[in-house]
């Protein structure tokens, strides 16, 4: 996996976590 793909995946995971914490 490329560095950019890792960053994108990490970012998406963070956004999902944020949604859970806000709801």
Steps between C-alpha positions, in 0.01 A plus 500: 500500500629846416548779749211695349267201528597454865429867570163485330400186691612648832306817428183307418536297820539819703191650342298188587623521860406867515148424376460239774620734774280788385180299481 
